[in-house]
Amino acid sequence: MTIQTIKRAVLKFAKDEDGLTIVEYAVAGGLIAAAVVLSFTELGTAVKNVIDGLTDAITPAAE
């Protein structure tokens, strides 16, 4: 391998944007997954609070 061959390979790699697109999709997918997890966590907490309230409402009070 000559210096020119290495130089051409490095320049070709630097100009190639396909890898960058894949990274962008991976980052976007990760952010979407994190948002979904956070949303379901918050929803689960809200549902638990409603169920606890219903349980307290139908449970006879201790006298």
N, CA, C and O atoms as a GROMACS GRO file, in nm:
protein
  252
    1MET      N    1   0.084  -0.118   0.000
    1MET     CA    2   0.000   0.000   0.000
    1MET      C    3   0.088   0.124   0.000
    1MET      O    4   0.188   0.134   0.071
    2THR      N    5   0.047   0.213  -0.082
    2THR     CA    6   0.121   0.339  -0.087
    2THR      C    7   0.047   0.445  -0.006
    2THR      O    8  -0.067   0.425   0.037
    3ILE      N    9   0.114   0.554   0.012
    3ILE     CA   10   0.054   0.666   0.085
    3ILE      C   11  -0.069   0.717   0.009
    3ILE      O   12  -0.168   0.754   0.071
    4GLN      N   13  -0.063   0.719  -0.123
    4GLN     CA   14  -0.176   0.768  -0.203
    4GLN      C   15  -0.298   0.678  -0.184
    4GLN      O   16  -0.411   0.728  -0.175
    5THR      N   17  -0.276   0.548  -0.179
    5THR     CA   18  -0.387   0.455  -0.159
    5THR      C   19  -0.453   0.478  -0.024
    5THR      O   20  -0.575   0.480  -0.012
    6ILE      N   21  -0.371   0.494   0.077
    6ILE     CA   22  -0.424   0.519   0.212
    6ILE      C   23  -0.498   0.652   0.215
    6ILE      O   24  -0.604   0.662   0.275
    7LYS      N   25  -0.442   0.753   0.150
    7LYS     CA   26  -0.505   0.885   0.147
    7LYS      C   27  -0.641   0.878   0.078
    7LYS      O   28  -0.738   0.935   0.127
    8ARG      N   29  -0.648   0.806  -0.035
    8ARG     CA   30  -0.776   0.792  -0.106
    8ARG      C   31  -0.878   0.719  -0.019
    8ARG      O   32  -0.995   0.757  -0.016
    9ALA      N   33  -0.834   0.615   0.050
    9ALA     CA   34  -0.926   0.538   0.135
    9ALA      C   35  -0.979   0.624   0.250
    9ALA      O   36  -1.097   0.617   0.283
   10VAL      N   37  -0.893   0.703   0.310
   10VAL     CA   38  -0.936   0.790   0.420
   10VAL      C   39  -1.032   0.897   0.369
   10VAL      O   40  -1.133   0.924   0.434
   11LEU      N   41  -1.003   0.956   0.255
   11LEU     CA   42  -1.092   1.059   0.200
   11LEU      C   43  -1.227   0.999   0.161
   11LEU      O   44  -1.331   1.062   0.182
   12LYS      N   45  -1.226   0.878   0.105
   12LYS     CA   46  -1.351   0.812   0.068
   12LYS      C   47  -1.433   0.783   0.194
   12LYS      O   48  -1.555   0.801   0.195
   13PHE      N   49  -1.367   0.737   0.300
   13PHE     CA   50  -1.436   0.709   0.426
   13PHE      C   51  -1.494   0.836   0.486
   13PHE      O   52  -1.605   0.834   0.539
   14ALA      N   53  -1.420   0.947   0.480
   14ALA     CA   54  -1.465   1.073   0.537
   14ALA      C   55  -1.586   1.129   0.462
   14ALA      O   56  -1.673   1.192   0.523
   15LYS      N   57  -1.592   1.105   0.330
   15LYS     CA   58  -1.703   1.156   0.250
   15LYS      C   59  -1.826   1.066   0.254
   15LYS      O   60  -1.935   1.109   0.216
   16ASP      N   61  -1.810   0.943   0.299
   16ASP     CA   62  -1.922   0.849   0.304
   16ASP      C   63  -2.015   0.886   0.417
   16ASP      O   64  -1.975   0.890   0.534
   17GLU      N   65  -2.141   0.914   0.383
   17GLU     CA   66  -2.239   0.956   0.484
   17GLU      C   67  -2.335   0.845   0.523
   17GLU      O   68  -2.423   0.867   0.607
   18ASP      N   69  -2.322   0.726   0.467
   18ASP     CA   70  -2.412   0.617   0.503
   18ASP      C   71  -2.398   0.579   0.649
   18ASP      O   72  -2.498   0.554   0.716
   19GLY      N   73  -2.278   0.573   0.699
   19GLY     CA   74  -2.255   0.540   0.839
   19GLY      C   75  -2.317   0.643   0.931
   19GLY      O   76  -2.371   0.609   1.036
   20LEU      N   77  -2.308   0.768   0.894
   20LEU     CA   78  -2.366   0.875   0.974
   20LEU      C   79  -2.517   0.861   0.982
   20LEU      O   80  -2.576   0.883   1.088
   21THR      N   81  -2.579   0.826   0.872
   21THR     CA   82  -2.724   0.808   0.870
   21THR      C   83  -2.766   0.696   0.965
   21THR      O   84  -2.865   0.710   1.037
   22ILE      N   85  -2.693   0.588   0.967
   22ILE     CA   86  -2.723   0.476   1.056
   22ILE      C   87  -2.712   0.520   1.201
   22ILE      O   88  -2.796   0.484   1.284
   23VAL      N   89  -2.610   0.597   1.232
   23VAL     CA   90  -2.592   0.646   1.370
   23VAL      C   91  -2.708   0.738   1.408
   23VAL      O   92  -2.758   0.732   1.520
   24GLU      N   93  -2.750   0.824   1.316
   24GLU     CA   94  -2.862   0.913   1.344
   24GLU      C   95  -2.989   0.835   1.373
   24GLU      O   96  -3.061   0.867   1.467
   25TYR      N   97  -3.016   0.732   1.294
   25TYR     CA   98  -3.133   0.648   1.319
   25TYR      C   99  -3.122   0.576   1.453
   25TYR      O  100  -3.222   0.564   1.525
   26ALA      N  101  -3.004   0.530   1.488
   26ALA     CA  102  -2.985   0.461   1.615
   26ALA      C  103  -3.011   0.555   1.732
   26ALA      O  104  -3.075   0.517   1.830
   27VAL      N  105  -2.961   0.677   1.723
   27VAL     CA  106  -2.983   0.776   1.829
   27VAL      C  107  -3.132   0.810   1.839
   27VAL      O  108  -3.187   0.816   1.949
   28ALA      N  109  -3.196   0.833   1.726
   28ALA     CA  110  -3.339   0.864   1.727
   28ALA      C  111  -3.420   0.748   1.785
   28ALA      O  112  -3.512   0.770   1.864
   29GLY      N  113  -3.386   0.626   1.748
   29GLY     CA  114  -3.454   0.509   1.802
   29GLY      C  115  -3.436   0.497   1.952
   29GLY      O  116  -3.529   0.462   2.024
   30GLY      N  117  -3.316   0.525   1.999
   30GLY     CA  118  -3.290   0.521   2.143
   30GLY      C  119  -3.371   0.625   2.219
   30GLY      O  120  -3.423   0.597   2.327
   31LEU      N  121  -3.381   0.744   2.163
   31LEU     CA  122  -3.460   0.849   2.227
   31LEU      C  123  -3.609   0.813   2.230
   31LEU      O  124  -3.677   0.837   2.330
   32ILE      N  125  -3.657   0.756   2.122
   32ILE     CA  126  -3.798   0.715   2.118
   32ILE      C  127  -3.823   0.604   2.220
   32ILE      O  128  -3.924   0.606   2.290
   33ALA      N  129  -3.732   0.508   2.228
   33ALA     CA  130  -3.748   0.399   2.325
   33ALA      C  131  -3.747   0.454   2.468
   33ALA      O  132  -3.826   0.409   2.551
   34ALA      N  133  -3.660   0.548   2.497
   34ALA     CA  134  -3.655   0.608   2.631
   34ALA      C  135  -3.785   0.682   2.662
   34ALA      O  136  -3.835   0.674   2.774
   35ALA      N  137  -3.840   0.753   2.564
   35ALA     CA  138  -3.965   0.825   2.584
   35ALA      C  139  -4.080   0.728   2.610
   35ALA      O  140  -4.166   0.754   2.694
   36VAL      N  141  -4.083   0.616   2.538
   36VAL     CA  142  -4.188   0.516   2.558
   36VAL      C  143  -4.178   0.456   2.698
   36VAL      O  144  -4.279   0.440   2.766
   37VAL      N  145  -4.058   0.422   2.741
   37VAL     CA  146  -4.038   0.364   2.874
   37VAL      C  147  -4.084   0.463   2.981
   37VAL      O  148  -4.154   0.425   3.075
   38LEU      N  149  -4.045   0.588   2.968
   38LEU     CA  150  -4.084   0.690   3.065
   38LEU      C  151  -4.235   0.707   3.068
   38LEU      O  152  -4.295   0.718   3.175
   39SER      N  153  -4.297   0.710   2.952
   39SER     CA  154  -4.443   0.726   2.944
   39SER      C  155  -4.514   0.610   3.011
   39SER      O  156  -4.608   0.632   3.088
   40PHE      N  157  -4.472   0.487   2.983
   40PHE     CA  158  -4.537   0.372   3.043
   40PHE      C  159  -4.512   0.366   3.194
   40PHE      O  160  -4.598   0.319   3.269
   41THR      N  161  -4.397   0.412   3.238
   41THR     CA  162  -4.371   0.417   3.382
   41THR      C  163  -4.466   0.513   3.450
   41THR      O  164  -4.524   0.481   3.554
   42GLU      N  165  -4.482   0.632   3.392
   42GLU     CA  166  -4.574   0.730   3.448
   42GLU      C  167  -4.718   0.679   3.442
   42GLU      O  168  -4.793   0.697   3.538
   43LEU      N  169  -4.757   0.616   3.333
   43LEU     CA  170  -4.891   0.561   3.319
   43LEU      C  171  -4.915   0.452   3.424
   43LEU      O  172  -5.022   0.445   3.484
   44GLY      N  173  -4.816   0.367   3.445
   44GLY     CA  174  -4.829   0.261   3.545
   44GLY      C  175  -4.849   0.316   3.684
   44GLY      O  176  -4.928   0.264   3.762
   45THR      N  177  -4.777   0.424   3.717
   45THR     CA  178  -4.793   0.487   3.847
   45THR      C  179  -4.933   0.545   3.862
   45THR      O  180  -4.995   0.532   3.968
   46ALA      N  181  -4.983   0.609   3.758
   46ALA     CA  182  -5.117   0.667   3.762
   46ALA      C  183  -5.223   0.558   3.778
   46ALA      O  184  -5.317   0.574   3.855
   47VAL      N  185  -5.209   0.449   3.705
   47VAL     CA  186  -5.304   0.339   3.716
   47VAL      C  187  -5.300   0.278   3.856
   47VAL      O  188  -5.405   0.247   3.912
   48LYS      N  189  -5.181   0.261   3.911
   48LYS     CA  190  -5.168   0.206   4.047
   48LYS      C  191  -5.239   0.296   4.147
   48LYS      O  192  -5.307   0.246   4.237
   49ASN      N  193  -5.226   0.426   4.134
   49ASN     CA  194  -5.291   0.518   4.226
   49ASN      C  195  -5.443   0.508   4.216
   49ASN      O  196  -5.512   0.512   4.318
   50VAL      N  197  -5.495   0.494   4.096
   50VAL     CA  198  -5.640   0.480   4.078
   50VAL      C  199  -5.688   0.349   4.141
   50VAL      O  200  -5.790   0.348   4.210
   51ILE      N  201  -5.616   0.241   4.117
   51ILE     CA  202  -5.655   0.111   4.174
   51ILE      C  203  -5.648   0.115   4.327
   51ILE      O  204  -5.736   0.061   4.394
   52ASP      N  205  -5.544   0.178   4.381
   52ASP     CA  206  -5.534   0.191   4.527
   52ASP      C  207  -5.652   0.271   4.583
   52ASP      O  208  -5.706   0.237   4.688
   53GLY      N  209  -5.690   0.377   4.512
   53GLY     CA  210  -5.805   0.457   4.555
   53GLY      C  211  -5.933   0.377   4.553
   53GLY      O  212  -6.014   0.386   4.645
   54LEU      N  213  -5.952   0.298   4.449
   54LEU     CA  214  -6.072   0.214   4.439
   54LEU      C  215  -6.072   0.108   4.550
   54LEU      O  216  -6.176   0.081   4.610
   55THR      N  217  -5.958   0.050   4.577
   55THR     CA  218  -5.947  -0.051   4.681
   55THR      C  219  -5.980   0.009   4.818
   55THR      O  220  -6.050  -0.052   4.899
   56ASP      N  221  -5.927   0.128   4.842
   56ASP     CA  222  -5.956   0.195   4.969
   56ASP      C  223  -6.105   0.229   4.980
   56ASP      O  224  -6.161   0.223   5.089
   57ALA      N  225  -6.168   0.263   4.869
   57ALA     CA  226  -6.309   0.301   4.871
   57ALA      C  227  -6.401   0.182   4.899
   57ALA      O  228  -6.507   0.198   4.960
   58ILE      N  229  -6.363   0.064   4.856
   58ILE     CA  230  -6.452  -0.052   4.877
   58ILE      C  231  -6.414  -0.136   4.997
   58ILE      O  232  -6.488  -0.228   5.033
   59THR      N  233  -6.302  -0.107   5.059
   59THR     CA  234  -6.259  -0.181   5.178
   59THR      C  235  -6.328  -0.118   5.301
   59THR      O  236  -6.322   0.003   5.320
   60PRO      N  237  -6.392  -0.200   5.381
   60PRO     CA  238  -6.456  -0.143   5.500
   60PRO      C  239  -6.353  -0.086   5.596
   60PRO      O  240  -6.246  -0.143   5.616
   61ALA      N  241  -6.388   0.027   5.653
   61ALA     CA  242  -6.297   0.093   5.748
   61ALA      C  243  -6.287   0.012   5.876
   61ALA      O  244  -6.387  -0.041   5.925
   62ALA      N  245  -6.168   0.002   5.930
   62ALA     CA  246  -6.148  -0.070   6.056
   62ALA      C  247  -6.201   0.015   6.171
   62ALA      O  248  -6.169   0.134   6.180
   63GLU      N  249  -6.281  -0.044   6.256
   63GLU     CA  250  -6.340   0.033   6.367
   63GLU      C  251  -6.281  -0.010   6.498
   63GLU      O  252  -6.319   0.044   6.603
   0.00000   0.00000   0.00000
